[in-house]
Amino acid sequence: MLEPKVITSLTNDRIKAIKALDMRKVRKETGLFIAEGVSLLVTARQHGHMPETLIYQAGAAEGAIQKGLIASALKAGAEVLEVSQAVLAKLASKDNPQTMLGVFRQTFAPPPVPAQVKPTATWLALEEVRDPGNLGTIVRTADATGVAGIILVGTCCDPFSIEAVRATMGSIFAVPLVKLSQDAFLDLIGAWPGDVAGTHLKASEDFRTAALRAPQLVVMGGEGPGLSTTVAEACSRLVKIPMAGDLDSLNLAIATALVLYQIRGPHLHL
Ligand SMILES: C[S@@+](CC[C@H](N)C(=O)[O-])C[C@H]1O[C@@H](n2cnc3c(N)ncnc32)[C@H](O)[C@@H]1O
């Protein structure tokens, strides 16, 4: 079994390369991302995801869980780096300091094949979502409600940014993510075997009473523009979340949670 490598220099090339994963461009080029904290690393392992590199602060990984993470990474042949506090501080988020982090390979799933979608499944599509905190929260909610997968339509924010990954609380390792252009998504909608429910502020159907035909494909619009007209017109149903106050709309992640809990209610358990 390999041994952890000790690094104390802030200018070490490996440390600089890992730090560079803060940048979307570098995440795109390398296909890697960072997940911070023991809890996310444990969730990753539960879902069969091993880090390519595990980094921990010297002297701060003495607990059984931390030792187990280090042992399983070494056994799997991952690079394991024991670093000084200063090096870890350079790598970890300033607002969420952690003593352990992992570098993982990004994975995107293939799009669902309409004829093979399970009759009880619910898929979620997000068109041009821009806020990583919203995206991460939605991934977590999709996990909680047993959604089969999330389709990112068009130009979305990066689900593998530190902020998005942190907001998923580990669900990034559990929920399949698919990327599609708007054209490819329209093709998918055209072949979808159940209802394609667009959520829209101009809809006249209440989402609470809309009996959506399974398997459902729920489509949410972006924070700024909402659903594009092209996608809205392709949906088989448009539903609205009624609101009492004099406000324009709900936050995207909140709206998604309300709709998913309504649809997935019969599949959830305490
Ligand atoms: C912040 S809203 C976008 C508001 C945008 N100005 C518009 O006109 O659609 C982001 C997304 O959340 C969902 N949403 C928010 N509030 C909603 C509501 N009351 N009814 C249905 N969908 C809602 C929709 O999917 C919407 O596209």
The ligand as a MOL file (V3000), in Angstrom:
LIG
                    3D

  0  0  0     0  0            999 V3000
M  V30 BEGIN CTAB
M  V30 COUNTS 27 29 0 0 0
M  V30 BEGIN ATOM
M  V30 1 C -37.2730 33.2190 -9.9080 0
M  V30 2 S -38.2970 32.3900 -11.0180 0 CHG=1
M  V30 3 C -38.1400 33.3080 -12.5330 0
M  V30 4 C -38.9840 34.5000 -12.5650 0
M  V30 5 C -39.0100 35.1150 -13.9390 0
M  V30 6 N -38.9570 36.5320 -13.7900 0
M  V30 7 C -40.2380 34.6830 -14.7370 0
M  V30 8 O -40.9320 35.5440 -15.2420 0
M  V30 9 O -40.4940 33.4870 -14.8840 0 CHG=-1
M  V30 10 C -37.3920 30.9670 -11.4770 0
M  V30 11 C -38.2300 29.7630 -11.7670 0
M  V30 12 O -38.8230 29.2810 -10.5610 0
M  V30 13 C -40.1000 28.7150 -10.8550 0
M  V30 14 N -41.0950 29.4750 -10.1170 0
M  V30 15 C -40.8710 30.4160 -9.1750 0
M  V30 16 N -42.0310 30.8350 -8.6530 0
M  V30 17 C -43.0210 30.1460 -9.2730 0
M  V30 18 C -44.4470 30.1190 -9.1600 0
M  V30 19 N -45.0820 30.8990 -8.2910 0
M  V30 20 N -45.1340 29.2760 -9.9500 0
M  V30 21 C -44.4940 28.4700 -10.8260 0
M  V30 22 N -43.1470 28.4610 -10.9820 0
M  V30 23 C -42.4290 29.2730 -10.2060 0
M  V30 24 C -40.2630 28.7780 -12.3560 0
M  V30 25 O -39.7590 27.6030 -12.9080 0
M  V30 26 C -39.3870 29.9490 -12.7270 0
M  V30 27 O -38.9890 29.9030 -14.0660 0
M  V30 END ATOM
M  V30 BEGIN BOND
M  V30 1 1 1 2
M  V30 2 1 2 3
M  V30 3 1 2 10
M  V30 4 1 3 4
M  V30 5 1 4 5
M  V30 6 1 5 6
M  V30 7 1 5 7
M  V30 8 2 7 8
M  V30 9 1 7 9
M  V30 10 1 10 11
M  V30 11 1 11 12
M  V30 12 1 11 26
M  V30 13 1 12 13
M  V30 14 1 13 14
M  V30 15 1 13 24
M  V30 16 1 14 15
M  V30 17 1 14 23
M  V30 18 2 15 16
M  V30 19 1 16 17
M  V30 20 1 17 18
M  V30 21 2 17 23
M  V30 22 1 18 19
M  V30 23 2 18 20
M  V30 24 1 20 21
M  V30 25 2 21 22
M  V30 26 1 22 23
M  V30 27 1 24 25
M  V30 28 1 24 26
M  V30 29 1 26 27
M  V30 END BOND
M  V30 END CTAB
M  END
